[in-house]
Amino acid sequence: MATGSFQPSGDESGPEPARVTGLLDVLSVAAVVLDAGGRIVFWTPQAEELFGYTAEEALGEYAARLMIHPEHLKAVRSLFAEVVETGRSWAGAFPIRHKDGSTRLMEFRNMRLLDDLGDIYALGIAADHTLLQRVETDLALCERLINQSPIGLALMDPDLRYLLVNPALERIDGIPAEDHIGRHLRETLPFPDVDTIESALYQVLTTGTPLLDQYHVGRTLTDPDHDHAWSLSFYRLEDPGGRVLGAATSVVDVTERHLAAIEADRARRRLALVADASMRVGTTLDVEQTARELAEIATPELADVVAVDVLDSALACRRTHRPETGPELFRALALKAAHPTPALRAADPPGDLAAYDGDRLVTLCVHTGRPVLVRHVDDHDLRRIARDKEATTLLARAGVHSYLAVPLIAHGEVLGALDLKRTRNPLPFDQDDVVLAGELANRAAIAIDNARWFQSVRNTSLTLQRSLLPDHPPHHTGLELASRYQPAQATSEVGGDWYDVIPLADDKTALVVGDVMGNGIDAAATMGRLRTATCAYADLGLAPEAVLQHLDKITCDLEHYIVTCLYAVYDPRRRRCHIANAGHMPPALSRPGSEPTLLDLPSGAPLGVGGIRFETTTTDLGPGDLLVLYTDGLVESRRHPIDDRLNALLSFLDEPDRPLEQTCDLLLYGLRNPDDHDDVALLVARAV
């Protein structure tokens, strides 16, 4: 065996520098061969790096003299003899003397060698003890971390097949570690977006850029009925030389955080829904509108199909003893669906009356005054939800799987029910939904209660008001007439506005418009008394100023009421109109071929001031001339000056030959606002 140092083979161009590719390269393991006498016969380049001596300096030298301190020579010779003579290997750490004179602890593995001639040699494999110990510690730490980590870890080859899986990942995906090995990534992932994950991993393998904290939701084999959430991170693995070994994946179970986030988001959305309901439900004193607002706010956040049904007796403001059994008569007020569904055809259309037997769930809800919750609807439940057999079939076709009915209760009275169904939303109703639906129903019930009583009082008021107004034929001698009374839009109380048409002797006609300031039953009663007195004085044939004089005296004796009034008498034979004004708005006059104008009358003081004299003004009223008498509710506005409003009134009278009914509608709809707080009396007369 020739002596010399081991050199890497290569072509004539010279060897390429070796790349650091593995653990042995990292450790720089040196090999040294000694003959039986202890002389160095082989010396690797790593030995030169480790001990400091070149091959020329080391070959042929006694190893003990070259690298061992004198105090350790005896021990070294004993160990060398044991290896050479007995063939027993030895391993351990031993201090050596470096060429620079320093002492360094080396880790050795020594063993006997035999060549083909039977000659004995000793092979020593050495590495730096400190470096080796650090590597061993790192490996032990890595193994412990991998096996005991609560984070799921996996190593994969470049084809994304499993090489290693730790116990945590076994617990996460429910697949034993041995069943992972050799399988492809997509065969084990419980995520619906596995293609996206696989593409991301290939990108990491290509670029080397880690992909961190990727959020994914899925279901595992061990728990297929519930969603779980994981945070995934991907890293590329390389050896010290930069060769790609594969990829590492870490999986952190963040299900609790995911569920907490879902619950927090759900709570935020519900709070927002309640806040939204506070602003959107009950915006008007209209029962149907309030019910529609409730249905719209509950769809689709709370249910896919929403109906609001009110007891017909409650809508009529009839307080009745609610039986615990028996049918109930409901009026459907609102119906809303989040998407097209046959369930809409199964419900009662808004405005319809429907009788539900006592065994129906909505009837049970109003009888008990408690929510009725059916988390999972079956065929028997559908028959108790639907109004009839056909509706049952439609609900089944729509996929109704969960049902909730919540009573509408205001001031201790059950008004109806909020009916909720889920079709596309896969989650069943739960107790949180019951609480939320109850909150919405309570808010809506108060608004519906206010609206129903408002409408009841308003209807009563209008009946009273209209009963105090005259019924007159559309034609009097020499006159064509039309009139309107419109109550205030923003209040349920009756007003004191009135008009009257009184036939007089000699074919004359008295035209009256008045306004008792204020509202309520007292104002209406005062208006009725003044109207009666006006008719009595008109029958006496008194002049307009005299009629107002007598009405002023009567008004002074009333409860401090102030009244404006316009009294006119038309004489068709002379084509003249005699008018007296008691603080009222001036009438408008439109003549064919002329611009409409306001009559210039002495305004006079309102009735009830006392001690004021009134004047009568005479104006011609020829064929086709149009005279418009009105109360201030037609033209007064909080947002516009009165002059602008009077000009607007005149602009609508540009065609005096327009049909009178159309003229009345045009004036009311053109000048009135929905939020007006005053009623209007309008009387239009055209000379013929």
C-alpha positions in Angstrom: 0.0 0.0 0.0 1.5 3.3 -1.1 1.7 6.1 1.3 0.3 9.6 0.5 -2.7 11.8 1.0 -6.1 11.1 -0.5 -6.9 13.6 -3.3 -10.1 14.0 -5.2 -9.9 12.7 -8.8 -10.6 15.0 -11.8 -9.8 15.7 -15.4 -6.9 17.6 -16.8 -8.6 20.9 -16.3 -8.4 20.4 -12.6 -11.0 19.4 -10.0 -13.9 21.6 -9.2 -14.2 22.7 -5.6 -16.4 20.3 -3.7 -19.7 21.7 -2.4 -20.8 21.3 1.2 -23.7 19.0 0.8 -24.1 17.0 4.0 -23.5 16.5 7.7 -20.0 15.1 7.2 -19.0 18.2 5.3 -20.4 20.4 8.0 -18.4 18.5 10.7 -15.3 18.3 8.5 -14.5 14.7 9.5 -10.9 13.8 9.2 -9.4 10.4 8.5 -5.8 9.4 9.5 -4.2 5.9 9.0 -1.2 4.7 11.1 0.9 1.7 10.4 1.6 -0.8 13.2 4.5 1.3 14.4 2.4 4.4 14.8 3.7 6.3 11.8 1.2 8.3 9.7 0.7 6.7 6.3 -2.5 8.4 5.1 -3.6 12.0 5.7 -6.8 13.6 4.4 -7.3 17.2 3.5 -9.8 17.4 6.4 -7.0 16.2 8.7 -4.9 19.2 7.6 -7.8 21.5 8.4 -8.5 19.9 11.7 -4.9 19.5 13.1 -3.1 22.2 11.1 -0.4 20.0 9.5 0.0 19.5 5.8 0.3 16.1 4.3 4.0 16.7 3.7 4.4 17.6 7.3 2.5 14.7 8.7 3.2 11.6 6.5 5.9 9.4 7.9 5.9 11.1 11.3 4.9 9.4 14.5 1.5 10.5 15.3 2.0 10.5 19.0 5.0 12.8 18.9 3.4 15.1 16.4 0.0 15.6 18.0 0.0 14.4 21.6 1.2 16.3 24.6 3.9 14.5 26.6 1.6 13.9 29.6 -0.8 12.0 27.4 1.7 9.8 25.6 1.4 6.8 27.9 -2.4 6.7 27.6 -2.2 7.1 23.9 0.3 4.2 23.5 -1.9 2.0 25.6 -5.0 2.7 23.6 -3.1 2.3 20.3 -1.7 -1.1 21.4 -5.2 -2.2 22.4 -6.6 -1.4 19.0 -3.7 -2.9 17.0 -3.2 -6.0 19.1 -6.7 -6.9 20.1 -8.7 -5.3 17.3 -11.0 -3.7 19.8 -12.3 -0.3 18.6 -12.2 2.7 20.8 -14.3 5.9 20.8 -14.1 9.0 22.9 -12.9 12.5 23.3 -9.1 13.1 23.5 -7.0 16.3 23.7 -4.6 16.8 20.8 -1.9 19.4 20.2 -2.6 21.6 17.2 0.2 22.8 15.0 -0.2 26.3 16.4 0.6 24.9 19.9 -3.0 25.1 21.2 -4.7 22.1 22.8 -8.0 21.1 21.2 -10.5 18.4 22.3 -11.3 16.0 19.4 -13.9 13.3 19.1 -12.2 10.0 17.9 -13.4 6.7 16.4 -10.4 4.3 16.2 -10.3 0.8 14.7 -7.9 -1.8 13.3 -7.5 -2.3 9.5 -6.0 -5.2 7.6 -4.8 -5.0 4.0 -4.7 -7.9 1.5 -1.2 -8.8 2.6 -2.2 -9.1 6.3 -0.5 -6.0 7.4 -2.1 -4.1 10.3 -3.0 -0.5 10.3 -5.0 1.8 12.7 -7.7 4.1 11.3 -8.6 7.2 13.2 -11.7 9.2 12.4 -11.8 12.6 14.1 -14.0 15.7 14.4 -13.9 18.7 16.5 -15.5 17.7 19.8 -17.2 21.1 20.4 -18.7 21.3 16.9 -19.9 17.7 17.1 -21.4 18.3 20.5 -23.2 21.3 19.2 -24.6 19.4 16.2 -25.7 16.5 18.5 -27.4 19.0 20.8 -29.1 20.7 17.8 -30.3 17.3 16.5 -31.6 16.2 19.9 -33.4 19.5 20.3 -34.9 19.3 16.8 -36.1 15.8 17.5 -37.7 16.8 20.8 -39.2 19.9 19.3 -40.7 18.0 16.3 -42.1 15.1 18.4 -43.4 17.1 21.4 -44.4 20.3 19.6 -48.2 21.1 19.7 -47.7 22.5 16.1 -48.2 20.0 13.3 -45.0 19.5 11.3 -44.4 17.6 8.1 -41.4 17.2 5.8 -42.1 16.5 2.1 -39.9 15.7 -0.9 -39.8 18.0 -4.0 -42.8 16.0 -5.4 -44.8 16.9 -2.2 -44.8 13.4 -0.8 -44.5 13.0 2.9 -41.1 12.0 4.4 -41.9 12.8 8.1 -44.9 13.7 10.2 -44.9 14.5 13.9 -47.5 13.3 16.4 -49.2 16.7 16.5 -50.1 16.5 12.8 -51.5 13.0 13.4 -53.9 14.5 15.9 -54.8 17.4 13.7 -55.8 15.5 10.5 -56.6 12.2 12.2 -54.3 10.1 10.0 -51.5 8.0 11.6 -48.0 9.1 10.8 -47.1 5.9 9.0 -50.1 6.3 6.7 -48.7 9.7 5.6 -45.3 8.5 4.5 -45.1 8.2 0.7 -48.5 9.7 0.1 -49.1 12.9 -1.8 -50.1 16.1 0.0 -53.5 16.3 -1.7 -54.4 12.9 -0.4 -54.5 14.0 3.2 -55.5 17.7 3.2 -59.1 18.3 4.5 -59.4 21.7 2.7 -61.6 22.4 -0.2 -58.9 24.7 -1.7 -56.3 22.0 -1.9 -55.3 23.1 -5.4 -54.4 26.5 -4.1 -52.3 25.1 -1.3 -50.5 22.8 -3.6 -49.7 25.6 -6.0 -48.4 27.7 -3.1 -46.1 25.0 -2.0 -44.6 24.6 -5.5 -44.1 28.3 -5.6 -42.2 28.1 -2.3 -40.1 25.3 -3.7 -39.3 27.4 -6.8 -38.6 30.7 -5.2 -37.4 29.8 -1.7 -39.6 32.5 -0.2 -41.6 31.2 2.8 -45.3 31.5 2.8 -46.5 32.2 6.4 -49.7 32.1 8.3 -52.1 31.0 5.6 -55.6 30.7 7.0 -57.7 27.7 6.0 -60.9 26.1 7.2 -62.0 22.5 6.7 -63.2 19.3 8.3 -61.2 16.3 9.4 -61.9 12.6 9.2 -62.2 12.4 12.9 -64.7 15.3 13.2 -66.6 15.6 9.8 -69.5 17.5 11.3 -67.7 20.6 12.5 -65.5 23.2 10.9 -61.9 23.5 12.1 -59.4 26.3 11.3 -55.6 26.0 10.8 -52.8 28.4 10.2 -50.4 27.0 7.6 -46.8 28.0 6.9 -44.5 26.6 4.1 -40.7 26.7 3.9 -38.2 25.3 1.4 -35.5 22.9 2.8 -32.0 23.0 1.4 -28.8 21.2 2.3 -25.7 23.3 3.2 -24.8 23.4 -0.5 -28.1 24.9 -1.5 -29.6 21.7 -3.0 -33.4 21.7 -2.6 -34.4 18.7 -0.4 -38.1 19.4 -0.2 -40.5 21.5 1.8 -41.6 21.8 5.4 -45.1 22.6 6.5 -46.2 23.8 9.9 -49.9 23.5 10.9 -51.3 25.4 13.9 -54.8 24.6 15.1 -56.6 28.0 15.5 -60.1 26.6 15.7 -60.8 28.3 19.1 -59.6 31.6 17.7 -61.6 31.0 14.5 -64.8 30.3 16.5 -64.2 33.2 18.8 -63.8 35.5 15.8 -66.9 34.1 14.2 -68.9 34.7 17.4 -67.4 38.2 17.8 -68.3 39.0 14.2 -71.8 37.6 14.7 -72.2 39.7 17.9 -71.1 42.8 16.0 -73.5 42.1 13.2 -76.3 41.6 15.6 -75.6 44.7 17.5 -75.5 46.5 14.2 -78.8 44.9 13.2 -80.4 46.1 16.4 -79.0 49.6 16.0 -80.2 49.6 12.4 -83.6 48.5 13.5 -83.8 51.4 16.0 -83.4 53.8 13.0 -85.4 52.0 10.3 -88.3 50.3 12.1 -91.2 52.6 13.0 -90.2 55.6 10.9 -93.9 56.3 10.2 -97.2 56.0 12.0 -98.3 53.4 9.4 -98.9 49.8 10.4 -98.1 48.3 7.0 -95.0 50.3 6.5 -93.7 49.4 10.0 -94.3 45.7 9.3 -92.5 46.0 6.0 -89.5 47.7 7.7 -89.4 44.8 10.2 -89.4 42.2 7.5 -86.7 44.0 5.5 -84.4 44.4 8.6 -84.7 40.7 9.4 -83.8 39.5 5.9 -81.4 37.9 5.2 -79.3 38.4 8.4 -81.8 36.5 10.6 -83.9 34.5 8.2 -84.4 33.7 4.5 -88.1 34.1 4.5 -89.9 36.6 6.9 -93.6 37.3 7.4 -95.3 39.7 9.8 -98.9 38.8 10.7 -101.1 40.8 13.1 -104.2 39.6 14.7 -107.2 41.2 13.0 -108.8 42.0 16.4 -105.6 43.9 17.4 -105.5 45.8 14.2 -109.1 46.9 14.8 -108.0 48.0 18.3 -110.5 45.5 19.9 -109.2 44.2 23.2 -110.5 40.6 23.5 -109.8 37.8 25.9 -107.2 35.6 24.2 -108.2 31.9 24.4 -105.6 29.2 25.0 -107.0 27.1 22.2 -109.0 27.6 19.0 -108.3 29.3 15.7 -107.1 32.9 15.2 -107.7 35.4 12.4 -104.6 37.0 11.2 -104.0 39.8 8.7 -100.8 39.5 6.7 -99.0 42.8 6.7 -95.5 42.0 5.3 -93.7 39.3 3.4 -90.0 39.3 2.4 -87.6 36.7 1.0 -83.8 36.9 0.6 -84.1 35.1 -2.7 -86.7 33.7 -5.1 -88.3 30.7 -3.4 -91.6 28.7 -3.5 -92.0 29.6 0.2 -93.4 33.0 -0.9 -96.4 31.2 -2.5 -96.9 29.3 0.6 -97.4 32.5 2.7 -100.4 34.7 2.9 -100.0 37.8 0.6 -99.9 41.1 2.5 -103.4 42.5 3.1 -105.1 39.0 3.1 -107.0 37.6 6.1 -106.2 34.0 7.1 -107.6 31.8 9.8 -105.1 29.5 11.5 -106.3 26.6 13.6 -105.2 26.3 17.2 -102.7 23.5 16.4 -100.7 25.8 14.1 -97.4 27.0 15.5 -98.1 30.7 14.8 -101.4 30.3 16.7 -99.5 28.7 19.6 -97.1 31.6 19.6 -99.8 34.2 20.0 -101.8 32.1 22.5 -98.8 31.6 24.8 -97.1 34.9 24.1 -93.8 32.9 23.8 -91.4 32.1 21.0 -91.9 28.8 19.2 -88.5 27.4 18.0 -88.2 24.3 15.8 -84.5 23.8 15.2 -84.9 21.0 12.7 -88.1 20.9 10.8 -89.6 17.6 9.8 -92.8 16.7 7.8 -95.0 16.9 10.9 -93.6 20.4 11.7 -94.2 21.6 8.2 -97.9 20.7 8.5 -98.1 22.8 11.6 -96.4 25.7 10.0 -98.3 25.9 6.7 -101.8 27.0 6.3 -102.9 24.0 4.2 -101.7 21.0 2.3 -100.6 22.9 -0.8 -98.5 25.3 1.3 -96.9 22.3 3.1 -95.7 21.0 -0.2 -94.3 24.4 -1.3 -92.4 24.8 2.0 -90.9 21.3 1.6 -89.9 22.2 -2.0 -88.3 25.5 -0.7 -86.1 23.5 1.7 -87.4 25.0 4.9 -85.3 23.3 7.6 -85.6 25.6 10.6 -88.5 27.7 12.0 -89.0 30.4 14.5 -92.1 32.4 15.5 -91.8 35.3 17.9 -94.8 37.2 19.4 -95.3 40.9 18.8 -96.1 42.2 22.3 -96.8 45.8 23.3 -97.9 46.9 26.7 -98.7 43.4 27.6 -101.0 42.7 24.6 -100.1 40.2 21.9 -100.6 41.9 18.6 -99.4 39.1 16.3 -96.2 37.2 15.3 -92.9 37.6 13.5 -92.6 34.4 11.4 -89.1 33.3 10.4 -87.9 30.5 8.1 -84.5 29.3 6.9 -83.9 27.7 3.6 -80.5 28.5 2.2 -78.9 29.5 5.5 -77.6 26.0 6.6 -77.5 26.9 10.3 -80.6 26.1 12.4 -82.1 28.8 14.6 -80.6 28.8 18.1 -81.3 30.6 21.4 -79.2 33.6 20.2 -81.5 33.9 17.3 -84.5 33.8 19.6 -83.1 36.7 21.7 -82.3 38.7 18.6 -85.7 38.1 17.0 -87.4 39.0 20.3 -85.5 42.3 20.4 -86.5 43.2 16.9 -90.1 42.1 17.5 -90.4 44.1 20.7 -89.2 47.3 19.0 -91.5 46.7 16.1 -94.5 45.8 18.3 -94.3 49.2 20.1 -94.2 51.0 16.7 -97.1 48.8 15.4 -99.1 49.5 18.5 -98.5 53.3 18.2 -99.4 53.1 14.5 -102.6 51.1 15.0 -103.9 53.5 17.6 -102.8 56.5 15.6 -104.7 55.1 12.6 -107.8 54.3 14.8 -107.9 57.8 16.3 -107.2 59.4 12.9 -110.0 57.4 11.3 -112.4 58.5 14.1 -111.2 62.1 13.7 -111.7 62.1 10.0 -115.2 60.7 10.4 -116.1 63.4 12.9 -114.5 66.1 10.7 -116.3 65.1 7.6 -119.6 64.8 9.4 -119.3 68.5 10.3 -118.7 69.5 6.6 -121.6 70.0 4.2 -122.8 67.9 1.4 -123.8 70.2 -1.4 -124.8 69.8 -5.0 -122.1 70.6 -7.5 -124.3 73.2 -9.2 -126.0 76.3 -7.7 -127.6 79.0 -9.8 -125.0 80.6 -11.8 -122.1 78.6 -10.2 -120.2 75.4 -10.7 -118.6 74.2 -7.4 -115.9 71.8 -6.2 -114.5 71.4 -2.7 -111.9 69.4 -0.8 -111.1 68.8 2.8 -107.7 67.3 3.6 -106.6 66.5 7.2 -103.1 67.3 8.5 -100.6 64.6 7.4 -98.5 64.6 10.5 -101.1 64.5 13.3 -104.1 62.4 14.1 -106.1 65.2 15.7 -109.0 66.9 13.9 -108.6 70.5 12.9 -110.9 73.5 12.8 -110.9 74.2 9.1 -114.3 74.3 7.3 -116.1 75.4 4.2 -119.7 75.9 3.4 -122.0 76.6 0.5 -125.4 78.2 1.5 -128.2 78.8 -0.9 -129.9 82.2 -0.4 -133.0 83.9 -1.6 -133.1 85.4 -5.2 -130.8 82.6 -6.5 -127.9 84.0 -4.5 -125.2 81.7 -2.9 -123.1 82.3 0.2 -119.5 80.9 0.0 -117.8 80.4 3.4 -114.3 79.3 4.3 -113.0 79.5 7.9 -110.3 78.3 10.2 -110.5 77.8 14.0 -106.9 78.1 15.2 -105.7 75.0 17.0 -106.8 71.4 16.7 -108.5 68.7 18.6 -112.1 67.9 19.5 -112.7 71.4 21.0 -111.5 73.1 17.8 -113.9 70.9 15.8 -116.7 71.6 18.1 -116.1 75.3 17.9 -116.0 75.0 14.1 -119.4 73.2 14.2 -121.0 76.0 16.3 -119.7 78.7 14.0 -120.8 76.9 10.9 -124.3 76.5 12.3 -124.4 80.2 13.3 -123.2 81.2 9.9 -126.0 79.3 8.2 -128.5 81.0 10.5 -127.3 84.5 9.9 -127.0 83.8 6.1 -130.7 82.9 6.1 -131.6 86.3 7.5 -130.2 87.8 4.3 -127.6 90.0 6.2 -124.8 91.6 4.3 -121.4 89.9 4.6 -119.9 92.4 7.0 -123.0 92.0 9.3 -122.7 88.3 9.3 -119.0 88.5 10.4 -120.0 91.1 13.0 -122.4 88.6 14.6 -119.9 85.8 14.4 -117.3 87.9 16.1 -119.7 88.4 19.1 -120.3 84.6 19.3 -116.5 83.8 19.1 -115.7 86.3 21.9 -117.9 84.2 24.2 -116.0 80.9 23.4 -112.9 79.5 25.0 -110.5 82.2 23.8 -110.5 80.9 20.3 -109.3 83.0 17.4 -111.0 82.3 14.1 -110.3 83.6 10.6 -113.2 83.6 8.1 -114.0 84.7 4.6 -117.7 85.2 3.8 -118.8 85.9 0.2 -122.3 86.2 -1.5 -122.6 85.7 -5.2 -125.5 87.4 -7.1 -125.8 85.6 -10.5 -128.3 88.2 -11.8 -125.9 91.1 -11.4 -122.7 89.0 -11.9 -121.3 90.4 -8.7 -119.7 88.9 -5.6 -119.8 90.7 -2.2 -116.9 89.6 0.1 -116.0 90.4 3.7 -112.8 89.2 5.3 -112.0 88.5 9.0 -108.3 88.1 9.0 -108.3 85.3 6.4 -106.1 84.5 3.4 -107.2 86.5 0.3 -109.1 84.6 -2.3 -107.6 84.1 -5.7 -109.4 85.1 -8.9 -108.6 83.8 -12.4 -110.3 85.3 -15.4 -110.1 83.9 -19.0 -107.4 85.8 -20.9 -105.9 87.5 -17.7 -103.2 86.6 -15.2 -104.5 85.1 -12.0 -104.4 87.5 -9.0 -105.2 87.7 -5.4 -108.2 89.9 -4.5 -107.2 93.1 -2.7 -109.5 93.0 0.3 -109.4 94.7 3.7 -107.9 92.0 5.8 -109.9 92.8 8.9 -109.3 91.3 12.4 -109.9 87.6 13.2 -113.2 86.7 14.8 -112.9 86.7 18.6 -110.9 89.9 18.9 -114.0 92.0 19.5 -114.9 95.6 18.8 -113.7 95.5 15.2 -115.8 96.6 12.2 -115.7 94.6 9.0 -116.0 95.9 5.4 -117.6 94.4 2.3 -115.9 94.6 -1.0 -117.7 94.0 -4.3 -116.1 92.5 -7.4 -117.4 91.4 -10.7 -117.6 87.7 -11.4 -118.5 87.1 -15.0 -118.9 83.8 -16.9 -115.8 81.6 -16.8 -114.3 83.6 -13.9 -112.8 81.3 -11.2 -112.8 82.1 -7.5 -110.7 80.1 -5.1 -111.2 80.2 -1.4 -108.8 78.3 0.9 -107.4 78.0 4.4 -103.8 78.8 5.3 -102.8 75.1 5.5 -102.7 75.1 1.6 -100.0 77.7 1.3 -98.2 78.1 4.6 -94.9 76.3 4.8 -92.0 76.3 7.3 -89.5 76.2 4.5 -90.7 78.9 2.1 -91.8 82.5 2.4 -95.6 83.0 2.2 -95.3 85.3 -0.9 -93.5 82.5 -2.8 -96.3 80.1 -1.8 -99.0 82.5 -2.9 -97.3 82.9 -6.2 -97.1 79.2 -6.6 -100.9 79.0 -5.9 -101.5 81.5 -8.7 -99.3 79.6 -11.1 -101.7 76.6 -10.8 -104.7 78.8 -11.9 -103.4 79.6 -15.3 -106.2 77.7 -17.0 -109.5 78.9 -15.5 -111.5 76.6 -17.8 -109.8 73.4 -16.4 -112.3 71.0 -14.8 -112.8 72.1 -11.2 -112.1 68.6 -9.7 -108.8 68.6 -11.5 -108.1 72.1 -10.2 -108.7 71.0 -6.6 -106.4 68.0 -7.1 -103.7 70.1 -8.8 -103.7 72.6 -5.9 -103.6 70.0 -3.2 -100.9 67.8 -4.7 -98.9 70.6 -6.0 -98.8 72.7 -2.8 -99.1 70.2 0.0 -96.2 68.4 1.7 -96.4 65.0 3.5 -95.2 66.5 6.8 -97.7 69.4 6.8 -99.1 69.9 10.3 -102.3 71.8 9.3 -105.5 70.7 7.7 -106.9 72.3 4.5 -110.3 73.4 3.4 -110.6 74.3 -0.3 -113.6 75.7 -2.1 -113.5 76.5 -5.9 -116.4 78.3 -7.7 -116.7 79.2 -11.4 -119.4 81.5 -12.7 -121.4 80.1 -15.6 
